[in-house]
Amino acid sequence: MTGSDDFDIARREVLLRRIGDELLTQSGDSKSRVLPVKKIAENEYQISFENELTFQPDSLVNTTRRLLAKDPLASDYVVNVLNYSNSSIAYGYAISNDERNDIIACRGRVQPKGHYLVNIKFKPAPIDTAKNGYIFGSLSILAFVGFIFFRSVKPRKAEPGNHNTGILTFGSVLFDVQERQLVINKSTIGLTDTEARLLLIFALSPNQVIARSRLQKEIWEDEGVIVGRSLDMFISKLRKKLEPDPNINVVVIRGKGYKLEISA
């Protein structure tokens, strides 16, 4: 248990550096460094930068929400952007496991260029005291139930759509995974089940090349269906539905696969 927690914490620090890297990129800075991430309290970290930068609150919120969704311990957290000179708060917001409890203000207001620090404070994970007393008995019961279950049910690979039943944001797009809908510029666009599953794979890895073979396997071959040009057809349909946002496109990487390209 401890080893797993240590790994998750180390992984969190890498995600925090990724947040700093994307902030610099969004600010138009592709050369200066993200300084070492500091742990300033038990559940609080600080991201600092070599040079000044500017940021847009919407992009900062979307970036932290997308990247920290990969942290199993980061269900609730507060982000404060501080002025380096006097530690005053230039911008802040709170993200909750229940989106109805999110506190986000001043969206759409580009912040002036300056020397900023980004502090992220995570809500401590609850401690289950009963778990320590009954863990071995619970594992025995789970093992027995698992044995009966796998004897009677053939395992099936989880569908990509099951990874996230909330709302993903990228660019000006809101992607409601559960309802299979896009909201772009206040217009709602419906997706088929296959289009939604494809888009979820792309949305979880924006600006990264997704191999054609992976898409074929996860969307069709695992269901026992081999496809030829079906993938190209669905990519074309998905690209057309994303057209209202000119900064987003599904591009072909010749000889490799596809990429959900999001312009800064």
Residue pairs with C-beta under 8 A, 6 or more apart in sequence:
5 73
8 71
8 72
8 73
9 73
11 70
11 71
12 45
12 71
12 73
12 74
13 37
13 39
13 45
15 67
15 68
15 70
15 71
16 37
16 45
16 47
16 120
17 34
17 37
17 47
18 67
19 47
19 63
19 64
19 67
19 68
19 118
19 120
20 34
20 37
20 47
20 48
20 49
20 118
21 34
22 63
22 67
23 47
23 49
23 53
23 55
23 59
23 60
23 63
23 118
24 30
24 32
24 34
24 49
24 53
25 264
26 55
26 56
26 59
26 63
26 264
27 53
27 54
27 55
27 113
28 264
29 51
29 53
32 49
32 50
32 51
33 49
33 50
34 47
34 48
34 49
34 50
35 47
35 48
35 49
35 50
37 45
37 46
37 47
38 45
38 46
38 48
39 45
39 46
40 46
40 119
41 121
42 124
43 121
43 122
43 123
43 124
44 119
44 120
44 121
44 122
45 119
45 120
46 117
46 118
46 119
46 120
47 117
47 118
47 119
47 120
48 84
48 117
48 118
49 115
49 116
51 115
52 113
52 114
52 115
52 116
53 113
53 114
53 116
54 110
54 111
54 112
54 113
54 114
55 81
55 91
55 110
55 111
55 116
56 108
56 109
56 110
56 111
57 91
57 93
57 104
57 106
57 107
57 108
57 109
57 111
58 107
58 108
60 79
60 81
60 91
61 93
61 95
61 104
61 107
62 169
62 170
64 77
64 79
64 95
64 120
65 95
65 169
66 168
66 169
66 170
66 206
68 74
68 77
68 95
69 164
73 122
73 125
74 122
75 96
75 97
75 123
76 94
76 95
76 96
76 97
76 122
76 123
77 94
77 95
77 120
77 121
77 122
77 123
78 92
78 93
78 94
78 95
78 120
78 121
79 92
79 93
79 94
79 95
79 118
79 119
79 120
80 89
80 91
80 92
80 118
80 119
80 121
81 89
81 90
81 91
81 92
81 111
81 116
81 117
81 118
81 119
82 88
82 89
82 90
82 116
82 117
82 118
82 119
83 89
83 90
83 114
83 115
83 116
83 117
84 114
84 115
84 116
84 117
85 115
87 117
90 111
90 114
90 116
91 106
91 111
93 102
93 103
93 104
93 105
94 101
94 102
94 103
94 104
95 102
96 102
99 166
99 167
131 138
157 218
157 222
159 197
160 197
160 200
160 201
160 218
160 219
161 177
161 193
161 196
161 197
161 200
163 200
163 204
164 177
164 200
164 204
165 177
165 178
166 177
166 178
167 174
167 175
167 176
167 177
168 174
168 175
168 177
168 200
168 203
168 204
169 175
170 203
170 206
170 248
170 260
170 262
171 245
171 247
171 248
171 262
171 263
172 184
172 185
172 245
172 247
173 182
173 183
173 184
173 242
173 245
173 248
174 182
174 183
174 184
175 181
175 182
175 199
175 200
175 203
176 182
176 183
177 196
177 200
180 190
180 191
180 192
180 193
180 195
180 196
181 188
181 189
181 190
181 191
182 188
182 189
182 190
182 191
182 241
182 242
183 189
184 242
184 244
184 245
185 244
185 245
187 244
189 241
189 244
191 199
191 238
191 241
192 237
194 219
194 234
195 234
195 237
195 238
195 241
197 218
197 219
198 215
198 219
198 234
198 235
198 238
199 238
199 260
201 210
201 214
201 215
201 218
201 219
202 210
202 250
202 258
202 259
202 260
203 260
205 260
206 260
206 262
207 259
207 260
207 261
207 262
208 259
208 260
209 253
209 256
209 257
209 258
209 259
210 257
210 258
210 259
210 260
211 256
211 257
212 231
212 256
212 257
212 258
213 257
214 257
215 231
215 257
215 258
216 227
216 231
219 231
220 226
220 227
220 230
220 231
221 227
235 250
235 258
238 250
239 249
239 250
242 248
242 249
242 250
247 262
247 263
248 260
248 261
248 262
248 263
249 260
249 261
250 258
250 259
250 260
250 261
251 258
251 259
251 261
252 258
253 259
